[in-house]
Amino acid sequence: MPGRSLTRRTAVGAALVAPLVVTACDIDPPSRDDGSADAAPPPPEDSELVTAVVAALVRARSVVEAATLSVPDLTPLLEPVATAHAAHLQVLEGAVADADVPTPPPPLVPADRAGALTAVRRSEQRLLREVRRGSVDAASGDLARVLASMAASTAQHGAALAEPPAGQEGS
């Protein structure tokens, strides 16, 4: 399957976002002067926000999994999305009690390629809205940076999954 062509705008955007993504995917604060490496818990006002983001990630991950089960040919296209969701959940792991992590019912994803991709795109858009909201509302600067990085990643994956405009399939 041929990839999308790389435009100058995409290349410049990737060059600007890549350092942010690489440096912002960790919510552990710098080590304390006393030598202990204990991470401080997120501020209490961020607890609900983190729980909401984790829930959105779990839902999005379940849609991607359902789409690959429903249409196995989508696995190579959706694998980077699934990998990003797993990495984002790993970053936030421990910030939410296991009891607060939802177990969503299996989503119903159409068995055709177009329908499955539409379901994934919609799910990614919902996730992007939740992560963007979290990055704006976070009381912790570290958390805000991590969520902004996750939003950038989710937006990139959404762009990669976007259908080309009518008449531009070959460009």
C-alpha positions as CSV (number, residue, x, y, z in Angstrom):
1,M,0.0,0.0,0.0
2,P,1.6,3.3,-1.0
3,G,2.0,5.9,1.6
4,R,0.9,9.5,1.4
5,S,3.3,11.9,-0.3
6,L,5.4,14.1,2.0
7,T,4.6,17.7,1.5
8,R,6.8,20.6,2.6
9,R,4.2,21.6,5.2
10,T,4.2,18.1,6.6
11,A,8.0,17.9,6.7
12,V,8.3,21.3,8.4
13,G,5.5,20.4,10.9
14,A,7.1,17.1,11.7
15,A,10.5,18.8,12.3
16,L,8.9,21.2,14.7
17,V,6.7,18.7,16.5
18,A,9.3,15.8,16.8
19,P,11.4,17.4,19.6
20,L,8.2,18.2,21.5
21,V,7.0,14.7,21.2
22,V,10.3,13.1,22.2
23,T,10.8,15.4,25.2
24,A,7.3,15.6,26.4
25,C,6.3,12.0,26.7
26,D,7.2,11.6,30.3
27,I,5.3,13.0,33.3
28,D,7.9,12.1,35.9
29,P,9.2,15.3,37.5
30,P,12.9,15.9,37.7
31,S,14.6,14.1,40.6
32,R,14.6,15.9,43.9
33,D,17.7,17.4,45.4
34,D,17.7,14.8,48.2
35,G,18.4,12.0,45.7
36,S,15.0,10.3,45.9
37,A,13.4,9.5,42.5
38,D,9.8,9.3,43.8
39,A,7.4,10.8,41.4
40,A,5.0,13.3,42.8
41,P,1.3,12.4,42.3
42,P,-0.6,14.6,39.9
43,P,-2.4,17.5,41.6
44,P,-5.8,16.4,43.0
45,E,-7.6,18.7,40.5
46,D,-6.0,16.7,37.6
47,S,-7.2,13.3,38.8
48,E,-10.6,13.5,37.1
49,L,-8.9,14.9,34.0
50,V,-6.4,12.0,33.8
51,T,-9.1,9.5,34.4
52,A,-11.1,11.0,31.5
53,V,-8.1,10.9,29.2
54,V,-7.3,7.3,30.1
55,A,-11.0,6.3,29.5
56,A,-10.8,8.0,26.1
57,L,-7.6,6.2,25.2
58,V,-9.1,2.8,26.3
59,R,-12.2,3.4,24.2
60,A,-10.1,4.4,21.2
61,R,-7.8,1.4,21.6
62,S,-10.8,-0.9,21.7
63,V,-12.2,0.6,18.4
64,V,-8.8,0.1,16.7
65,E,-8.7,-3.5,18.0
66,A,-12.2,-4.2,16.8
67,A,-11.4,-2.7,13.4
68,T,-8.4,-4.9,12.9
69,L,-10.4,-7.9,14.0
70,S,-13.3,-7.0,11.7
71,V,-11.1,-6.1,8.7
72,P,-7.6,-7.8,9.1
73,D,-6.3,-6.0,6.0
74,L,-6.3,-2.8,8.1
75,T,-3.8,-4.1,10.6
76,P,-0.7,-2.5,8.8
77,L,-2.5,0.8,8.5
78,L,-3.8,0.8,12.1
79,E,-0.7,-0.7,13.8
80,P,1.0,2.7,14.4
81,V,-2.2,4.0,15.9
82,A,-2.5,1.0,18.3
83,T,1.2,1.4,19.2
84,A,0.7,5.1,20.0
85,H,-2.3,4.3,22.2
86,A,-0.4,1.7,24.1
87,A,2.5,4.1,24.6
88,H,0.2,6.9,25.8
89,L,-1.5,4.6,28.2
90,Q,1.9,3.5,29.5
91,V,2.8,7.1,30.2
92,L,-0.3,7.7,32.2
93,E,-0.2,4.3,33.9
94,G,0.0,4.7,37.7
95,A,-1.7,8.1,37.6
96,V,-5.1,6.4,37.7
97,A,-6.1,3.6,40.0
98,D,-6.8,0.4,38.2
99,A,-10.4,0.5,39.5
100,D,-10.9,3.8,37.6
101,V,-9.8,2.4,34.2
102,P,-13.0,1.5,32.4
103,T,-13.6,-1.7,30.5
104,P,-15.7,-0.5,27.6
105,P,-18.1,-3.0,25.9
106,P,-16.6,-4.2,22.6
107,P,-17.5,-1.6,19.9
108,L,-19.5,-2.6,16.9
109,V,-17.3,-1.9,13.8
110,P,-18.5,-2.5,10.3
111,A,-17.0,-5.5,8.5
112,D,-16.1,-3.4,5.4
113,R,-12.9,-1.4,5.0
114,A,-14.6,2.0,4.5
115,G,-17.0,1.5,7.4
116,A,-14.2,0.3,9.8
117,L,-12.0,3.2,8.8
118,T,-14.8,5.6,9.4
119,A,-15.4,4.2,12.9
120,V,-11.7,4.6,13.7
121,R,-11.5,8.1,12.4
122,R,-14.5,9.1,14.5
123,S,-13.0,7.5,17.5
124,E,-9.7,9.3,17.0
125,Q,-11.5,12.6,16.6
126,R,-13.3,12.0,20.0
127,L,-9.9,11.1,21.5
128,L,-8.3,14.2,20.1
129,R,-11.0,16.5,21.6
130,E,-10.6,14.9,25.0
131,V,-6.8,15.1,25.0
132,R,-6.8,18.7,23.7
133,R,-9.3,19.6,26.4
134,G,-7.0,17.9,29.0
135,S,-3.9,19.7,27.8
136,V,-5.7,23.1,28.3
137,D,-7.4,22.3,31.6
138,A,-4.4,20.6,33.3
139,A,-3.2,22.2,36.5
140,S,0.2,20.5,36.2
141,G,2.5,21.9,33.6
142,D,4.1,18.5,33.1
143,L,0.8,16.9,32.5
144,A,-0.3,19.7,30.1
145,R,2.9,19.1,28.0
146,V,2.4,15.4,27.9
147,L,-1.3,15.7,26.9
148,A,-0.3,18.3,24.2
149,S,2.2,15.8,22.9
150,M,-0.5,13.1,22.8
151,A,-2.8,15.5,21.0
152,A,-0.1,16.1,18.4
153,S,0.4,12.4,17.9
154,T,-3.3,11.7,17.7
155,A,-3.8,14.6,15.2
156,Q,-1.0,13.1,13.0
157,H,-2.5,9.7,13.1
158,G,-5.9,11.2,12.2
159,A,-4.3,13.0,9.2
160,A,-2.7,9.8,8.1
161,L,-6.1,8.0,8.2
162,A,-7.9,10.8,6.4
163,E,-9.4,10.1,3.1
164,P,-7.9,12.1,0.2
165,P,-10.4,14.7,-1.2
166,A,-12.5,13.5,-4.2
167,G,-10.5,13.5,-7.4
168,Q,-7.1,13.7,-5.6
169,E,-6.5,10.0,-4.9
170,G,-3.4,9.8,-7.0
171,S,-1.8,13.1,-5.8
